[in-house]
Amino acid sequence: MSLQSVPLLSFGFFPPRPVQVEISPAPLTSDAGLVPIRQFDDRIRLTEQFAAALEDRRDPKFVEQSLLSMVRQRIYGILADYEDQSDHDTLRSDPVFKLIADRLPDDPDLASQPTLSRFENAVSIADLWRLRAVLVDTFIQSFDIPPSHITLDLDAFDDPAHGDQQLIMFHGYYDQYQYLPIVITCAENDLVLLVGLRHGTCAATLGVDNDLRYLVGRLRAAWPDVHIHARADSGFGVPLMYDVCQELRLSYTFGIGMNSRLRELSDDLLKQAVKDFERTKRPQRLFLALRYRAGTWAAEQPIVIKVEAHAEGTNRRAVVTNRPGWEVLPSAVYDEYAERGESENRNKELKRELQADRLSDHRLMANFFRLYLHAMALNLLVRLRHAVALPPPSVAALGLPAELPAAAIDAPDRRRFFNKRRRRDPLGEGFASTWRTRLIKVAAEVIVRARRVIVRLSASWPHLDHFLAVSRAVVSRPPIASSP
């Protein structure tokens, strides 16, 4: 059957010529930018390893959708802003989503929402344990050479409930029914190493001691000489975390709330900062290094307190640390702790941009599986960002000494430097929303020939250069070796 070019609608807002709407018979997609991402995934085998960790307990006689094709439907859907199963009732016939799942546009449709729902709810505890191992396996594979140092950032985020899920509870601080997942990321390459789904009112540290034991064991088995540093906010600044870090021979820096005793110990330093600010009219930042033991602690801990005085007022923050040199260079200890803000950006990206807060299945294990799907989508994007990122512009481009490191640039010039870097490399620096608008969300015609499949883009697409740059980078990348 052929469709005639007969206008379905006509609009009169442009008087010189009517604007008419017709239906094209060609297979069209609005997500053609997923094609180079699929090629990159083929190189690093991320979704393949994910699906291989799942046990297929279905009767082979009745299987129409493979586990791998459903994993790719969900992970690529999350990247393209389709976070719900129901989105795939229409996407299941999309020609690019079929290509991603190793089907031609004329092949049978992909899995529907009910099939995907059964897929997610069929997950077992053993599947979740194996997925935990896959996250670590793929993290280790991401390093070309063994690292000498890695930093593990621990963080929890609120995950509001959308229905009557198992183990959701009302949290008074967040004023909502929710889960409280834990995420552990690596500061050196932004990848997620571990996720955990917990009930909505648990302590931030629930289960994290055992998570660290597992991670450290896996990492040291691969890299015996690696130094591991643990870092987290004040929700994790409790004796349990100090003890497990010492047990595992980790260095650590944890935030700690300013109580009355710490304020008393830092009052004189704060007065000095205020006095210096009033004299110089320049922001002041001073540090105090001491040993401190709270009433519930079994032993003293090294503490670094930062005090600030500036035009907006005063501020005090403290961290517990065992980093070497904490007494000599307390400012370096605190500044390194403050860098965990970049890991918080990854959590924000996971929760807000890749919609990991849409854990709306009823069963806890199904929602845990969903959390893994979202984490793997983020890791796929992060790995791709690293693969296509351009080297940063030179400091000399700002008229500064070429040997000056970026971290040493003064605030105004540093802002100019980072803005210049973002303009030069929007995809290497870009969040998921940037990747969607500049790469993924593009209309294309998919044409099937006898010997090839053509994805035809518009020459007037303003971000065609990004598509070509990403595609060339992933095509030239060698595939990783298959593991047993």
Backbone torsions as a table, in degrees:
resi	resn	phi	psi	omega
1	MET	NA	130.5	178.0
2	SER	-110.3	142.1	178.8
3	LEU	-91.2	130.7	177.9
4	GLN	-78.7	149.4	177.7
5	SER	-80.8	68.3	179.2
6	VAL	-107.4	126.7	-178.5
7	PRO	-60.8	131.7	173.9
8	LEU	-86.2	-34.2	-177.5
9	LEU	-139.9	154.5	176.4
10	SER	-138.5	131.0	-178.6
11	PHE	-113.2	142.6	-175.1
12	GLY	-109.2	17.5	-176.3
13	PHE	-74.0	-12.4	179.9
14	PHE	-115.1	91.6	-170.9
15	PRO	-54.7	-38.4	-177.3
16	PRO	-57.5	-38.0	179.1
17	ARG	-147.0	139.2	177.5
18	PRO	-66.8	145.9	176.8
19	VAL	-98.9	117.5	-173.3
20	GLN	-116.4	149.1	178.8
21	VAL	-110.2	127.1	177.2
22	GLU	-124.7	163.8	176.9
23	ILE	-101.4	129.6	178.1
24	SER	-92.4	137.5	177.6
25	PRO	-78.3	-9.8	-175.2
26	ALA	-74.7	147.3	173.1
27	PRO	-68.3	118.2	-176.7
28	LEU	-118.7	154.3	177.1
29	THR	-138.2	156.2	174.4
30	SER	-110.2	9.7	-175.9
31	ASP	-132.7	43.5	-175.8
32	ALA	-66.2	-21.2	179.8
33	GLY	-68.3	-6.8	174.8
34	LEU	-74.3	-16.2	-176.1
35	VAL	-62.5	-51.4	177.1
36	PRO	-64.9	-28.1	176.7
37	ILE	-67.1	-38.9	176.9
38	ARG	-63.7	-38.4	177.2
39	GLN	-63.1	-41.9	178.2
40	PHE	-64.6	-41.5	177.4
41	ASP	-60.3	-37.2	177.7
42	ASP	-63.7	-32.3	179.8
43	ARG	-72.8	-42.0	-174.7
44	ILE	-100.4	-6.4	172.0
45	ARG	59.5	40.5	-177.2
46	LEU	-72.1	-55.8	-178.2
47	THR	-68.9	-30.0	177.7
48	GLU	-62.5	-45.2	179.1
49	GLN	-68.3	-35.7	177.9
50	PHE	-60.9	-50.8	-177.6
51	ALA	-66.4	-33.8	-179.0
52	ALA	-66.0	-20.3	179.4
53	ALA	-78.2	-11.0	-175.8
54	LEU	-95.7	139.1	176.7
55	GLU	-90.7	126.5	179.1
56	ASP	-92.5	105.7	-177.5
57	ARG	-97.9	13.6	179.9
58	ARG	-81.9	156.9	175.4
59	ASP	-73.1	118.5	-176.3
60	PRO	-55.4	-26.1	-178.3
61	LYS	-65.4	-23.3	-174.6
62	PHE	-113.0	9.6	-176.8
63	VAL	-84.7	122.0	175.3
64	GLU	-111.5	-25.0	-177.7
65	GLN	-119.1	120.6	178.9
66	SER	-73.0	157.4	176.0
67	LEU	-59.9	-39.1	-178.3
68	LEU	-64.7	-42.0	-179.5
69	SER	-65.6	-36.4	179.1
70	MET	-72.7	-36.4	174.7
71	VAL	-60.2	-44.1	-179.0
72	ARG	-69.4	-37.5	174.8
73	GLN	-53.8	-49.8	-174.1
74	ARG	-71.8	-44.9	-176.6
75	ILE	-68.3	-43.6	178.5
76	TYR	-71.4	-31.2	173.9
77	GLY	-63.0	-40.9	177.8
78	ILE	-62.1	-43.1	178.3
79	LEU	-61.3	-35.3	-176.0
80	ALA	-91.9	12.1	175.8
81	ASP	79.0	28.7	172.8
82	TYR	-116.1	84.1	-170.6
83	GLU	-84.2	-14.5	-174.3
84	ASP	-102.2	152.7	175.0
85	GLN	-60.5	-37.8	-174.7
86	SER	-63.4	-23.5	177.5
87	ASP	-59.7	-27.6	-173.9
88	HIS	-81.8	-3.9	171.4
89	ASP	-64.8	-28.2	174.6
90	THR	-99.8	-36.1	-178.6
91	LEU	-68.5	-19.2	-176.1
92	ARG	-61.9	-19.3	177.5
93	SER	-106.0	3.2	-179.7
94	ASP	-68.1	132.2	-174.7
95	PRO	-64.8	-34.3	179.5
96	VAL	-74.1	-39.7	176.1
97	PHE	-63.4	-33.0	174.3
98	LYS	-66.7	-42.3	177.7
99	LEU	-60.4	-41.2	179.2
100	ILE	-58.9	-36.0	-179.4
101	ALA	-92.3	18.8	176.1
102	ASP	65.5	40.4	174.8
103	ARG	-128.8	152.5	172.8
104	LEU	-82.0	157.9	-178.8
105	PRO	-56.8	-28.7	-179.8
106	ASP	-87.6	-4.5	179.4
107	ASP	-71.8	166.9	179.0
108	PRO	-55.3	154.0	-177.7
109	ASP	-65.5	161.0	178.2
110	LEU	-79.5	-173.2	-175.2
111	ALA	-66.9	141.2	177.4
112	SER	-87.6	175.7	179.4
113	GLN	-58.3	-46.6	178.8
114	PRO	-60.5	-38.5	179.0
115	THR	-66.0	-42.7	178.4
116	LEU	-65.6	-35.0	177.7
117	SER	-65.1	-43.8	176.8
118	ARG	-63.5	-37.9	178.0
119	PHE	-59.4	-48.2	-178.2
120	GLU	-69.3	-36.4	-177.2
121	ASN	-80.1	-11.0	178.5
122	ALA	-83.8	-5.1	-176.3
123	VAL	-63.5	142.9	-179.7
124	SER	-110.9	169.7	176.2
125	ILE	-61.3	-40.0	178.6
126	ALA	-62.0	-37.2	175.7
127	ASP	-60.5	-43.8	-179.0
128	LEU	-64.9	-38.3	176.4
129	TRP	-62.3	-42.1	-179.3
130	ARG	-68.6	-35.1	177.1
131	LEU	-65.8	-35.5	174.7
132	ARG	-58.3	-42.2	178.5
133	ALA	-66.3	-36.3	-179.5
134	VAL	-64.4	-40.7	177.8
135	LEU	-57.3	-43.9	-179.8
136	VAL	-71.0	-41.0	178.4
137	ASP	-56.4	-49.4	-177.2
138	THR	-69.5	-29.1	174.3
139	PHE	-64.2	-46.8	179.8
140	ILE	-62.2	-39.7	179.3
141	GLN	-64.2	-22.8	-175.6
142	SER	-71.8	-12.7	-179.8
143	PHE	-98.0	126.2	176.6
144	ASP	-73.2	-35.0	176.2
145	ILE	-129.2	149.9	-178.6
146	PRO	-59.7	130.5	178.4
147	PRO	-75.1	150.3	175.6
148	SER	-89.3	-20.4	-176.3
149	HIS	-149.5	134.9	170.7
150	ILE	-135.7	150.4	179.7
151	THR	-115.6	122.6	178.0
152	LEU	-98.1	119.0	177.3
153	ASP	-99.3	122.2	-179.2
154	LEU	-102.5	133.9	179.6
155	ASP	-155.9	148.3	173.5
156	ALA	-116.1	147.9	175.0
157	PHE	-137.5	150.8	180.0
158	ASP	-75.7	139.1	-178.8
159	ASP	-127.6	93.6	-174.0
160	PRO	-61.3	145.8	-178.0
161	ALA	-81.6	149.7	176.7
162	HIS	-126.8	60.6	-178.7
163	GLY	137.5	-147.6	-174.4
164	ASP	-113.6	61.6	-178.3
165	GLN	-75.9	152.7	176.8
166	GLN	-65.6	136.9	174.2
167	LEU	67.7	15.3	167.2
168	ILE	-73.6	146.2	178.4
169	MET	-143.4	158.5	-177.7
170	PHE	-84.3	125.3	179.7
171	HIS	-106.0	120.0	-175.2
172	GLY	-65.4	-36.3	-178.6
173	TYR	-66.4	-45.3	-178.5
174	TYR	-85.1	-11.6	177.4
175	ASP	57.8	49.4	-178.3
176	GLN	-164.2	159.7	167.7
177	TYR	-80.8	136.8	-169.6
178	GLN	-162.5	169.6	159.3
179	TYR	-100.6	166.4	174.2
180	LEU	-131.8	81.2	-178.4
181	PRO	-68.4	156.4	171.8
182	ILE	-110.6	139.6	178.1
183	VAL	-131.9	132.0	174.6
184	ILE	-118.1	121.7	-178.8
185	THR	-120.2	163.6	178.2
186	CYS	-103.0	125.2	-177.5
187	ALA	-68.6	-25.7	-176.0
188	GLU	-74.9	-30.6	179.4
189	ASN	-135.9	8.6	172.3
190	ASP	70.0	6.5	-178.0
191	LEU	-80.9	149.7	173.9
192	VAL	-82.7	125.8	178.2
193	LEU	-97.3	-29.3	-174.1
194	LEU	-156.4	140.8	171.6
195	VAL	-130.3	151.5	176.3
196	GLY	-144.8	138.2	179.4
197	LEU	-104.8	123.3	-175.9
198	ARG	-128.7	161.5	-178.8
199	HIS	-64.8	160.8	-164.9
200	GLY	-70.7	-15.5	-177.8
201	THR	-117.8	17.7	-177.1
202	CYS	-72.1	160.8	172.0
203	ALA	-67.6	149.7	-178.9
204	ALA	-57.9	-28.9	-175.0
205	THR	-88.2	-0.4	-174.6
206	LEU	-56.3	118.0	176.4
207	GLY	78.2	-5.3	-174.6
208	VAL	-70.5	-29.2	178.3
209	ASP	-61.6	-45.2	178.3
210	ASN	-70.5	-33.5	175.3
211	ASP	-60.7	-43.6	179.0
212	LEU	-65.1	-40.2	178.5
213	ARG	-59.4	-43.3	179.4
214	TYR	-64.3	-49.1	-176.8
215	LEU	-62.2	-47.1	-177.5
216	VAL	-63.3	-39.6	177.5
217	GLY	-61.1	-43.9	179.6
218	ARG	-66.2	-43.9	-175.7
219	LEU	-68.6	-39.8	-179.9
220	ARG	-75.2	-23.8	173.2
221	ALA	-66.2	-34.9	178.4
222	ALA	-83.3	-39.4	-176.2
223	TRP	-130.5	86.1	-173.1
224	PRO	-59.1	-28.6	-173.7
225	ASP	-98.8	5.5	-176.1
226	VAL	-70.1	139.4	172.8
227	HIS	-94.7	130.3	-175.5
228	ILE	-116.0	128.8	178.0
229	HIS	-115.6	131.0	178.4
230	ALA	-103.9	140.8	-173.1
231	ARG	-144.9	135.5	-179.5
232	ALA	-164.4	167.3	-179.0
233	ASP	-81.8	-172.3	-171.2
234	SER	-67.6	-17.8	175.9
235	GLY	-62.8	-20.8	179.6
236	PHE	-105.7	-0.1	-177.0
237	GLY	-82.1	70.2	-177.5
238	VAL	-133.9	158.8	-177.3
239	PRO	-54.7	-33.4	178.6
240	LEU	-54.7	-43.5	-177.5
241	MET	-72.7	-38.0	176.8
242	TYR	-61.4	-42.8	-176.1
243	ASP	-65.9	-44.4	-177.1
244	VAL	-69.5	-34.1	177.1
245	CYS	-66.0	-40.7	177.2
246	GLN	-67.2	-38.3	176.7
247	GLU	-60.1	-39.2	-176.4
248	LEU	-91.8	3.0	179.9
249	ARG	60.5	47.9	176.2
250	LEU	-104.4	148.0	163.0
251	SER	-84.5	156.7	-175.3
252	TYR	-152.0	153.9	171.3
253	THR	-142.0	116.3	179.8
254	PHE	-123.6	140.3	173.1
255	GLY	-66.5	157.0	175.8
256	ILE	-145.4	137.7	-179.7
257	GLY	-66.0	146.4	178.1
258	MET	-78.9	105.5	176.1
259	ASN	-93.3	-179.7	-175.1
260	SER	-63.2	-36.0	-179.4
261	ARG	-69.0	-42.3	178.8
262	LEU	-67.1	-34.5	175.4
263	ARG	-64.8	-42.8	179.4
264	GLU	-61.4	-42.1	-179.0
265	LEU	-67.6	-26.7	-177.2
266	SER	-104.7	4.8	-178.2
267	ASP	-59.3	-45.8	-177.5
268	ASP	-63.1	-39.3	179.8
269	LEU	-67.0	-37.9	177.8
270	LEU	-64.7	-41.3	177.7
271	LYS	-60.9	-38.5	178.6
272	GLN	-65.7	-40.5	179.2
273	ALA	-64.3	-41.1	178.4
274	VAL	-63.9	-43.1	179.9
275	LYS	-62.3	-43.7	-180.0
276	ASP	-66.5	-35.9	178.5
277	PHE	-67.5	-43.2	179.4
278	GLU	-63.9	-31.2	-179.3
279	ARG	-78.8	-41.5	-173.4
280	THR	-99.8	-19.2	-173.8
281	LYS	60.9	23.5	176.3
282	ARG	-117.3	143.0	179.1
283	PRO	-55.8	140.2	-178.1
284	GLN	-117.7	141.2	178.7
285	ARG	-140.1	113.9	-177.9
286	LEU	-123.0	158.0	-174.2
287	PHE	-131.7	147.4	177.7
288	LEU	-128.8	127.2	177.4
289	ALA	-113.3	127.9	-177.4
290	LEU	-155.2	171.0	172.3
291	ARG	-104.0	140.3	-172.5
292	TYR	-144.8	145.3	176.8
293	ARG	-135.8	115.9	175.0
294	ALA	-74.1	164.4	-175.1
295	GLY	-62.3	-27.5	-177.8
296	THR	-96.1	1.5	-177.6
297	TRP	-88.9	145.3	179.1
298	ALA	-79.6	-22.7	-176.7
299	ALA	-151.1	163.1	176.2
300	GLU	-66.7	152.4	175.0
301	GLN	-130.7	144.0	173.5
302	PRO	-66.8	136.6	-177.8
303	ILE	-127.8	138.0	171.1
304	VAL	-118.1	124.7	179.3
305	ILE	-112.3	130.0	175.2
306	LYS	-105.9	132.3	173.8
307	VAL	-120.7	141.5	-179.4
308	GLU	-130.2	146.7	171.2
309	ALA	-138.2	126.9	-178.6
310	HIS	-154.3	-173.4	-174.4
311	ALA	-62.8	-26.8	-179.2
312	GLU	-84.4	-8.0	-179.7
313	GLY	130.3	-147.2	-178.7
314	THR	-123.4	161.8	-177.7
315	ASN	-154.0	142.6	176.0
316	ARG	-134.0	136.6	176.9
317	ARG	-139.6	153.7	-179.0
318	ALA	-140.2	150.2	175.3
319	VAL	-134.2	149.7	171.5
320	VAL	-99.8	132.2	-175.2
321	THR	-150.2	156.3	169.8
322	ASN	-125.5	20.1	-179.2
323	ARG	-64.2	137.8	175.4
324	PRO	-58.1	139.7	178.3
325	GLY	83.4	10.6	-177.0
326	TRP	-62.0	-30.7	178.9
327	GLU	-77.4	-32.1	-175.3
328	VAL	-82.9	-42.5	-177.5
329	LEU	-126.7	66.7	-179.7
330	PRO	-62.2	-30.5	179.7
331	SER	-64.4	-38.3	178.9
332	ALA	-66.1	-38.0	177.5
333	VAL	-61.6	-46.4	-177.7
334	TYR	-69.2	-41.6	-179.1
335	ASP	-62.7	-37.5	177.0
336	GLU	-65.7	-37.2	176.8
337	TYR	-64.1	-40.1	-177.9
338	ALA	-65.9	-21.2	179.7
339	GLU	-68.3	-10.2	177.8
340	ARG	-66.4	-8.3	175.1
341	GLY	-58.3	-29.0	178.2
342	GLU	-69.2	-35.9	175.5
343	SER	-68.2	-33.3	174.8
344	GLU	-63.3	-32.3	175.0
345	ASN	-63.4	-36.9	177.4
346	ARG	-65.0	-40.6	178.3
347	ASN	-64.9	-39.9	177.7
348	LYS	-63.2	-40.3	178.2
349	GLU	-65.0	-42.1	178.5
350	LEU	-62.9	-44.8	-174.7
351	LYS	-78.3	-48.8	-171.4
352	ARG	-88.7	-47.5	-172.5
353	GLU	-86.5	-32.4	176.0
354	LEU	-103.0	10.5	169.5
355	GLN	54.6	43.3	174.5
356	ALA	-69.6	-5.0	174.5
357	ASP	-87.6	14.1	176.4
358	ARG	-104.9	53.7	177.5
359	LEU	-90.6	76.9	-167.8
360	SER	-108.6	13.4	168.7
361	ASP	-71.1	162.0	179.6
362	HIS	-77.8	-43.6	-173.9
363	ARG	-77.0	140.4	178.1
364	LEU	-59.8	-44.4	-176.4
365	MET	-66.4	-34.9	176.2
366	ALA	-64.9	-39.7	177.5
367	ASN	-69.6	-34.9	174.9
368	PHE	-61.2	-42.8	178.1
369	PHE	-62.7	-41.4	176.5
370	ARG	-58.6	-40.9	179.4
371	LEU	-60.3	-38.7	175.7
372	TYR	-64.5	-40.0	178.3
373	LEU	-60.1	-44.6	-179.8
374	HIS	-67.9	-38.8	178.7
375	ALA	-64.7	-39.9	179.5
376	MET	-69.7	-34.3	175.3
377	ALA	-62.0	-42.7	177.8
378	LEU	-63.7	-43.7	-179.3
379	ASN	-63.6	-36.8	176.6
380	LEU	-62.5	-43.0	179.2
381	LEU	-66.8	-42.9	-179.2
382	VAL	-63.3	-44.3	178.9
383	ARG	-61.0	-40.0	179.5
384	LEU	-67.2	-40.0	177.4
385	ARG	-56.8	-45.3	179.5
386	HIS	-63.7	-37.1	-175.5
387	ALA	-69.4	-31.8	-174.9
388	VAL	-104.9	-5.3	-175.4
389	ALA	-62.7	138.0	175.0
390	LEU	-85.6	154.0	174.7
391	PRO	-62.5	145.9	-178.3
392	PRO	-64.7	155.5	176.9
393	PRO	-63.3	156.7	-179.3
394	SER	-74.5	149.3	176.0
395	VAL	-62.8	-30.6	-179.2
396	ALA	-62.7	-23.3	179.0
397	ALA	-63.7	-19.7	177.0
398	LEU	-92.7	4.6	-177.5
399	GLY	79.7	19.8	-179.9
400	LEU	-105.8	163.2	179.1
401	PRO	-56.0	133.3	-174.4
402	ALA	-63.0	-28.4	-177.1
403	GLU	-82.4	-4.3	-177.6
404	LEU	-73.1	122.9	176.9
405	PRO	-70.7	152.9	-177.2
406	ALA	-58.6	-35.2	-177.7
407	ALA	-66.7	-19.3	-177.3
408	ALA	-94.6	0.6	-179.6
409	ILE	-73.4	138.7	177.6
410	ASP	-63.9	158.9	-170.4
411	ALA	-52.1	-51.1	-177.8
412	PRO	-62.1	-44.0	179.9
413	ASP	-69.4	-32.4	178.2
414	ARG	-64.0	-38.8	178.2
415	ARG	-63.8	-42.2	177.5
416	ARG	-63.1	-39.7	-179.2
417	PHE	-62.7	-48.1	-177.5
418	PHE	-70.6	-34.3	175.8
419	ASN	-64.7	-39.4	178.1
420	LYS	-65.3	-38.7	179.3
421	ARG	-65.7	-40.2	-180.0
422	ARG	-67.2	-40.5	178.2
423	ARG	-65.0	-36.1	-179.7
424	ARG	-71.7	-34.9	-171.4
425	ASP	-138.2	67.4	-175.3
426	PRO	-64.9	-27.9	-178.1
427	LEU	-84.4	-34.7	174.6
428	GLY	-65.5	-32.0	-179.5
429	GLU	-97.2	-15.3	-165.9
430	GLY	-76.3	146.2	173.0
431	PHE	-74.0	178.4	-178.9
432	ALA	-59.0	-37.3	-179.4
433	SER	-64.7	-35.1	176.8
434	THR	-66.6	-41.9	178.3
435	TRP	-63.5	-37.3	179.5
436	ARG	-65.1	-47.4	-174.8
437	THR	-74.3	-29.2	-175.2
438	ARG	-100.6	-13.5	-177.7
439	LEU	-135.2	-54.6	-168.2
440	ILE	-72.7	-48.0	-172.3
441	LYS	-82.7	85.8	177.8
442	VAL	-142.8	135.2	178.2
443	ALA	-75.7	144.1	179.0
444	ALA	-154.5	156.2	173.7
445	GLU	-101.3	132.5	-179.7
446	VAL	-108.3	117.6	-175.1
447	ILE	-116.7	128.3	179.9
448	VAL	-101.7	119.4	174.6
449	ARG	-107.0	175.9	-178.3
450	ALA	-63.2	-34.3	-174.7
451	ARG	-119.4	1.8	-178.1
452	ARG	-160.3	163.7	173.3
453	VAL	-117.0	127.0	-177.0
454	ILE	-106.8	129.2	171.8
455	VAL	-107.2	106.3	-172.3
456	ARG	-96.8	116.7	179.6
457	LEU	-100.0	164.0	176.5
458	SER	-82.8	134.1	177.7
459	ALA	-67.9	-18.3	-179.0
460	SER	-92.7	1.5	178.0
461	TRP	-61.6	122.5	-173.3
462	PRO	-67.1	-18.1	-178.4
463	HIS	-108.9	23.9	179.6
464	LEU	-59.9	-34.1	-179.1
465	ASP	-63.5	-36.0	177.1
466	HIS	-65.4	-43.8	179.5
467	PHE	-58.8	-45.9	-178.4
468	LEU	-66.5	-40.0	-179.4
469	ALA	-65.4	-45.0	179.0
470	VAL	-64.0	-44.3	-177.4
471	SER	-62.5	-43.2	179.3
472	ARG	-65.1	-37.5	-179.5
473	ALA	-65.8	-40.3	-176.4
474	VAL	-80.4	-31.2	178.8
475	VAL	-66.5	-35.5	-178.0
476	SER	-81.6	-6.6	-177.4
477	ARG	-80.8	128.4	178.9
478	PRO	-70.9	146.4	178.1
479	PRO	-73.0	152.7	175.8
480	ILE	-76.1	156.4	179.3
481	ALA	-70.4	144.0	177.0
482	SER	-69.6	135.5	177.6
483	SER	-95.5	154.0	-179.5
484	PRO	-64.4	NA	NA
